[in-house]
Amino acid sequence: MRPRRLVPAVLGSGGLAVVGVYGAQAAQFRKQAGKPFRLSPAAAPGTPGFTRWVEAACAAPLRKGNQVQVLHHGPEILSSMLGAIADATQTIDLANYIFWKGEAPTSFAEALAARARAGVEVNVLLDGWGSAPADKELVTTMEQAGATVAWFRPPHWYNLHRFNNRMHRRTLVIDGKLGFVGGVGIADEWTEDGGDWRDTHLRIQGDAVRDVLGAFMDNWIEATERVLPDRHAPELPRFDDGVPVQVTRSSPEKGPTKGESLFFAAVLGARDRLWFTTAYFAPRRALVDALVAVAGRGIDVRMVVNGSDHMDKELVRRAGHRSYDRLLDAGVRIFEYQRAMMHAKVLLVDAAWANVGTANWDNRSLALQDEVNCSLTDAGIVAELEKQFRDDFDGSEEVDLGRWRSRPLGARAYELGSELLRHSL
């Protein structure tokens, strides 16, 4: 075959291979979508039994004695992270799915470059797809200052079979002693001028920081084939009045991921209430079944998702609508956030357990991507998060079952069409 004809032939074969892989994955998803997660009896989140179950099933050791601060909005989160970077003296390990263009990324690039020039070891890991829009001049600025910038699975022909498997984690570890984890991305969308997307992040000191660092190292080793030296993991203080934390590192695997297992167990173990916020709601049918069953037991189940005015991925929103009828009929209360883009990933169960992290309630987070979530057993933090939930409810429009069932046929058709892509949503 002539070279001029060979290239299209190779590309065509590659395209067919990608379509074949995607089709097989989608078929497998449909086969698994309704398979229930059997856990009976289920321990209540916040109890010792639930903690032990999470340790065993999610490889998430209980770390006691941590100081944890909850950060609630983009400007507060980004400012706290920048302040920590400025105070770093030894190491900075930053991973984020999103590092786009604008003032916020510029501020981070300049701060990281300044610490690199001061002799701090700076490692930056960006997802090859989520951060594809990054300003490459900012990357150059960091690298010329001495920082190491790596890309996680940038798209190439030889790794297209893993294209859907992204690093959705957002972590920052300073000197191995201070950790940040949550939903925020490094982009102007999280600033007051850029949109002030609603988010939640944790600032952690104590033994749990080592597990946050472990999430960074998982992806760093794959991207760079380099293992960080032990100075990135120093001795850590334990605070007498600290908070117990369990860090779940979730990655795609056969069967339910650790993140999905955690969510299922938390849902099934709820005794009084189950409230959650998520940017994207399109889980597999079995998780919807679990929510319906829990609401049927009289549990107060509420979810805060995005309304139409601020949602950045309308197709995912419509896919989630496919479940609204069953959820509302079962008594689940659905609130669509109106003030801005809702991007927080928070789960609150009963009075003493909460989870904050990077995973949404969709198949991408629960089956396809690398995620990291922190479970906290502390009544004070739960009370603080409850206060934020109530404010989010006030800033939302509750979906009414009667009005929902009268929505137009065009909307129903859109929802039905979204089912074809639900595996990747």
N, C-alpha and C positions, 0 to 999 in steps of 0.2 A: 504493500500500500504506500502511496506517495505521502511524504511528510505533511503536505498541505491538507490531505484528507485524513491523516492520522489523528491530528489534534481534535477536530470535531468528533471523531469516532470515540476517542478516549473520554472526552468531556461528556458525550452522550451516554457512554457506558457508566461513567461515574454518577451522572444524574439519575440513571435508572437504578443504580445500586442504592443511592440515598433514598429514593422513593420506596424501594423495596424494604430497606431497613425501617423507614418511618412507618410503612404500612404494617410491617410485622409488629412493631412496638404498639401501634394503635390497636391492632387486633388483640394483642395480649392485654392491653389496658381494658378493653371492653369485656374480655373474659374474666378479668379479676375485679372489675368495678363493683360488682354486687356481693363479692365474697365477704361475709361478716368477720369482724374481729371478735373472737370469743374470749371473754374474760369474766367469769362468773364463779364466785362473787368478786366484785371489783372493789378494791380498797379505796377509801375516800382520800382525795388529794389533801395533803397537809398532815396525814397520819403517818406514824412510823412504818406501817405496812406498805403504804404507797411509796414512801421514800426508798424502802428496800427493793421494791419491785422496779423502780426506775433505775436504781443502781445496777441491778442484774440485767434487765431487758434492754436498757439504753446505754450501758457502759458509762454511766454518769455517777462517779463517786460523790458522796455527800461531803461537802467542804464546809466546815463550821467556822464561825468567827470572822466573817467578812463585813467590811463596811461597804454599804451599797447606797448610792444616791440615784434617784429616778429623775431623769431629764425628760421634759415633756414636749418641747417644741424645737424646730430646726435651729433658730438663732441661738437658743440656750445650749443645744447639743454641740453645734459647730464651734461656738465660743469656748466651751469647756475643753473640747479636744485640742483646739489651737493653743490654749493656755498650757495644757499638759505637754504638748510638743515643745513649746518654748522652754519648759523647765527640764526637759530630758538631759541627762548627763552621760549615759552609757549607750543605750540602744533604743531604737524606735522600730516597731514592726506594725505596719499598716496594711490591711487588706480591705478592698471594697469592690463591690460589683459595679458601682457607679462612680466615675470620675470624669465629669463632662467639661464643657468650656464655660468660662465666666469668671466672675469676681471670687466666688468661694473657692473653686479649684486653684485659682491664682494665689490666693492667700495661703492655702495649704502647701502648694509647691514652693512658695518662697520661704515659708516657715520650715519646711523639711530641708530645703537647700541650706538655710542658715545653720541648722543644727549639724548637717553633714560637714559644712565648712569648719564648724567648731570641733570636729573630731568625733562626733557621735555616729555610731553605726546605724545607718538609716536603710531600711528595707521596705519597699513598696510593691505590693502585689495587686494587679488590676485584672479584672476579668476581660478576656479577649473579645467578648461580644458586648457585654454590658457597658464597658468603658471604651468601645470602639470610637465614639465621637470625641474622645479626649483631645485636648489641644496638645499636639506633639511637641510644640515649643516648650510647654511646661514640663514635659517628660525630659526633654533635653536639659532644661534648667536644673532639674534635680540630679540628673546623671553627671553633668559637668561639675556639680558641687561635691560629688563623691557618693551620692546615694545610689543604691542598686534598685532598679525598677524592672520588674518581671511581669510577663503577661501569662495569664492562666488560659490554656487551650485556645490560642488564637486560631481562627478557622484556617485549615489547610486541607488539601484533598485527602491526606492520609489519616485525618482524624474526624472526618465528617460523620462517622458513625457515632461519635460522642458529642456532636454539635449541640444537642439538646441538654447535655449535662454540664451545667454552668456552676461557677463559684458565686453563690448569692450571698456569701458571708460578708459582714461589715464589722471588722474588729480593729482595734488599735491597742497595742501594748507598749507602755512606756517603762524603760529600764527593767522590764520583767516584773514590775511591782504594781502597776496601775493599768487596769484594763477597761476598755469601752466595748460594748456590744449592743446592737439594736437595729433599728430599721433605717437609719439615716444614710443618705448618699452624699457624696461630695459634689454638689451642684447648686446653682442659684435657686432652683425650685424650693429649697429648704430655707431660704432667707426671706426676710420681710418684703423686700423689693421684688423677689422672684416668684412669690406665690405662697411662701410659708406653709409648705405641706405639713400636715399634722403628723407628728411622729413621736415615738418613745424610745429612749435609749437608757442604758445602765452605765454608771461609773462605779467600778468595783476595785476594792483593795482587799487583799487577803489571799488565801490558798486557791480560791476559784480562778484567780488571774492565770495560774499555770494551765488550767484547762482551756481558757480563752486563747492563750499562747499556743496550745496544742492544736486548736482549730486552724490557726495561722500556719503552723508548721506542716500540717497535712498537705495543704495546697502549695506551700512554698517549696517543699521537697520535690513535688511532682513538676512544678514549673521550672525549677532551677537545677535540680539534681544536687542540691547543696543542703547539708544539715547544719542548723545553727549551733554554735558552740554553747557550752553550759552557762556562760555569763548572761545569756538571755533568760535563764531560769534560776535566779538567785533564791536564797532563803527568804521566806515571806512571813510577815507578822501575822499573828492571830489576835483578834480583838475580842476582849472578854464580853463585850455587849454586842457582838457581831451577829450577822444574819447567816443562816444556813443557805447554801447555794448548790445546785446541781447543774452542770453544763452538759447539754446533750449535743454531740456533734453528729450530724446526720448526712449520709451520702447515699447515692443510688445503690441498690443491692437487690438480690432476688427476694421476693416477698416484701412485706411492709418495711419501710425504712424506720430507723430509730425515731425520727421526728414524727412520722405518722403513728407509730406505736404509742408514743407519748401522748399525742392528742387523743387517740382513741381511749386510752386508759383514763385520762383526765375527764373526758366526756362521760364515760360509763360509770366512773366513780363519784360523780357529783351527787350531793345529797340535798342541797338547798338552792344553789344558783350556779349558773354557768354563763358568764358574759365574755364576749370577745370582740376585738376589733381586727379588721384585716383589710388590706388594700384590694385583694383579689379573692373572691369566693367562688370556687368551681371545683369542689372536691369530688372524689369518686362516690358512687351511689351508697356504698356501705357506710361512709361517714355521715351522710345525710340521714340514712336510716337510724344511726345511733343518736343523732340529735333529735329526731322525731320520737324515738323510744323514750329518751330522757324527759323530753317535754311532756310526753304522755303520762309520766309518773308524777307530774305536778311540779317538776323542777322549773325554776325561773330561768329560762333560756333567752338570751338577748344577743343580737349581733349588730355591730356597727360596720357598715360597708359604704361604698361611695355612691353618691347620687350622680346624675347624668352631667351636671354642670362642670364638674372638676375631674372626672374620671379620665385617665390617660389611655386606658385600653378598653374601649367600649365593647369589643368582642368578648372579653373575659366577663365583663359585667352581665352581658346578655346570656352567657353560658350559665352563670350563677342563677339567673332568673328561672331557669328550667326547674330549680328546686323550690322556688318560693311558695308555690301552691301547697305542696305537702307540708312544708315547714310552718306556714301560717295556719293551716288547718289543724296542725298538731298543737298550736299554742305558742310557737316560737315567735318572739317579737323582733321584727327587722327594722332597723333604723338606717336611713340613707343620709350620710353626712353632707351638709350643705355649705359649710363655711370655706372649705378648701379641699384639696386632695387628701383623703384619709390614707395614710401610709403606715400607721402604727400596727405592730403585730403583738397584741397583748391578750392573754387569756387569764380570766379570773374565775376561780372555782371556790365556792363556799366562803369561809371567813378567814382562812389562813394559808392559802396557796395561790401563787400567781406565776405566770410564765411570760417572759419578755424576750424577743429575739428577732430573727430574720425571716422566719417561715410564715408564708401566707397560707390560707385555707384553699389551696388549689393544687392540682396535680403536679405542677412544676416544682413547687416547694416540697410537697410531701412524697414525691417519687423520683424526680429527675435532677434536682440540684443539690449542691452541698450547702447546708444550712447550719446555724448554731443558735441554740435557745437556752436561756437560763431559767430554771425553776427556783422559786424562792418561797420558803416556808416562814412567813413573818406577818403577824397581824397588822403591824404598823405600815408596812409597805402595801399590803392589801388595802388598808383603809385609804392610803394616799391614792392608789390606783382607782379605787371605787369613786373617790371624789372626782377624778378626771373623767371616768366613765359617765358620771351624771352630767358633767358639763358637756360631754360629747352627745349625750342623748338630747340635751337642750338645743344643741346646734344641728340637730338632725330632723328629718321628716319621717315619721313612722309610717310604714306601709300597711294599708288597710286591706284586709282580705276581700271584702266586697268590691272595692275599687280595682283591686288587682285582677280579679276575675273578669272585669269588664274591659280590660286593655284591648287594643285593636288587634285584628288578625295579622297585620304587618309585623307587629312586635313579636307575636307568637311564632311567626315564620322565621324571623331573625334568630330567635332563641333555638328553634329546631335546627337551623343551619349551623349554629355554633357547635352543635354536638359532634360534628364531623372532625373538629379540631380540638376537642376537649382534652385529649391526651397531652397536648403540648401547652395547654393554657394553665 
